[in-house]
């Protein structure tokens, strides 16, 4: 299984399917897929796509969003980047780029269509999956995802303890966190407890 995962990681890292798409963005960058998974992880983090900092560093969530996510989970970087414990499966393995106004472009659907099922099959059952943001929630939950991230996250008890839908940990969502105090008061303690259980 390790050899198969190594091969899959290598094929993802070499993927250039979106080269023309990225070249046409305001950032005009080349693909740099960031696959981050190993055999039998305990937690699967499913997010949107790497940002520019992750694109440059080649490591997922190596930014303030990652700091906030790890705080939500109640773990440090040494645990988060342990491939035997945590896997990261974004809806796109590459930074999608910015549009002309400097806004993040959405993850190209081609990435998930090409790689997601192969990665999930290779990983096998994972005790805990975190679905960060609307793209991941719609893909993984399908019809069980409610309209909008707020409604889906508010209905987290319907999916726990195997799955926790989360908002994106970006600083841009600080206002959302302030408007929804139940998130840190109710969901975060349950999330930290579950993370501790599956990593024990």
Buried (B, 14 or more C-beta within 10 A) or exposed (E): EEEEBEEBBEBBBEBEBBEEBBEEBEBEBEBBBBBBBBBBBBBBBBBBBBBBBBBBBEBBBBBEBBEBBBEBBBBEEEBBBBBEBBBBBBBBBBBBBBEEEEEBBBBBEEBBEBBBEEBBEBBEEBBBBBBBBBBBBBBBBEEBBBEEBBEBBBBBEEBBBEBBBBBBBBEEBEEBEEEBEEBEEEBBEBBBEBBEEBBE
